[in-house]
Amino acid sequence: MKRFARDIVIIAAATAVSRVFGLFRDVVIADKFGAGEAYDAYLIAFFVPHFLRRLLAEGALALSFIPIYTDYLQSDPGEARKLASNAINLSLFAFPVIVIAGIFLAPYFIPFLASGFSPSQQELTVELTRVIFPFIGIIGIAALFMGILKSKKTFFPPAFAPVFFNVGVIIGALILGNFFSRPIFGLAVGVLLGGVGQLGFQLPFLKRDGFRWSANLFPLHPGMKRALRLMTPVVIGLIAMQVNVMVDNKLASHLVPGSVSSLQYATRLYQLPLGLFAIAISTAILPRLSGLWASDQKSDYADMLNRGMKFSLLIVVPATVGLFLLGKPIVELLFEHRNFVPSDTARTVHVLHLYLVGLVGYSLVTLFSRAFYSVKDTMTPVFVSLIAVAVNVGLDLTLVGPMKVGGLALATGISGIVNGGLLLVVFGVKTGIKGFLPKGNFVIRLLASVVVMGSVVFGVREFIPFQSNFILVPLGVIVGTVSYFGAGFLLGLKDTFLEEITGLGD
């Protein structure tokens, strides 16, 4: 258990560095491009490569590959090496085909994705798409390297590698854009530069872990065939999840210019606790759950999942309240410069507040989708995600009229609650695993601690006359953190904090 806590700290720390660079990237983009038409075009252009990345690379391939590769690592390391090489070679064959198809088909799918854009903005989006599309091939191989390293419980390189992507985009915005008549193309080239950096950073760690590549593609390894079979339902489920983003962007393209950008800026902030901790927890827990299930250690499995839920709730619940209370000063501090004007801030904060409705739900989605993958059940998350997508799209169409871009955000939040809640309930029913839910007294003490924290932060925000957000934001974070942990210790969460956050209770 101490190793589990240590791995989460390693992943969270590395991811924190990446997220800091990600925030700096967004600050630079907001300063250079604001929330206007050029950045809207870039976001739509980046959507399809990013969608395929989530779908084929970091999504279906990695999530179906890790449990099977973990099995081989435990039973036959030699076959595990053959399986990994087979997966890499298949990717080297498939991704170039996908890239070429995307470049040639861009004029056909972009008008559908951005039907509200003017003809000139659609043309710009097509050109940007053609520049960005090779990113899927680069990042696809990088994601497979991530899966290999995670399966071997080497978590730092995969968590830190996105730093290089963010650095590439920052260079694109600050430097490369100066070499183009339309600076937004510098951002597109920066995406490719960042992908190369993310890929190259992991190579020395693969070598250090003893990985040896061999040029075998056919016949497909039996483990690769199993992974491809598992991929099919995972692909369907991930497509369903990305439909939410696609519908949001499509509807937002018909609203005031900058609506797509506001969705993106708000997404960066509300996903920060997910990226730092919820995903760190699920990343560390997947190979462990897979190993415990394979060795039929059901009691330890339930205990590990219980640990994962407590980790998630201890971080995500207070983060939700903190982001709600400090959302406006954070957006002003980070983004409101030069081309990002006060109206962009107001729209982005409104979107952020409504996104936060589903933050706990999405943390459960992240955790329990991995739990299903660990027991080789990839179909159930698909069915649940289809239900959540139907809820999201229905609410999108219902709320976008009266609430504009805020309605799209609220629909996403409610969809997260539905998705996470259903996965939690169905997992217990289907697997028969018991004892993975935190006890009621833990939840009550957690909520009471968050109420204390929220009251303190609200008081600091409302009753102390700050002249600058440079003071309010860090002070709000500090007093919020101190009051949360202080209240938790007084309310009897001391042992839980020590056990779940530091691992010292083991």
Secondary structure, DSSP 8 states (H G I E B T S, - for coil): -HHHHHHHHHHHHHHHHHHHHHHHHHHHHHHHHTTSHHHHHHHHHHHHHHHHIIIIIIIIIHHHHHHHHHHHHHH-HHHHHHHHHHHHHHHHHHHHHHHHHHHHHHHHHHHHHTTTS-HHHHHHHHHHHHHHTTHHHHHHHHHHHHHHHHHTT--HHHHHTHHHHHHHHHHHHHTGGGGSSSTHHHHHHHHHHHHHHHHHHHHHHHHHTT-------SS--HHHHHHHHHHHHHHHHHHHHHHHHHHHHHHHTTSSTTHHHHHHHHHHHHTHHIIIIIHHHHHHHHHHHHHHHHTT-HHHHHHHHHHHHHHHHHHHHHHHHHHHHHHHHHHHHHH-STTS-HHHHHHHHHHHHHHGGGHHHHHHHHHHHHHHHHTT--HHHHHHHHHHHHHHHHHHHHHHHHHTHHHHHHHHHHHHHHHHHHHHHHHHHHH---S-S--HHHHHHHHHHHHHHHHHHHHHHHHS--S-HHHHHHHHHHHHHHHHHHHHHHTT-HHHHIIIII-TT-
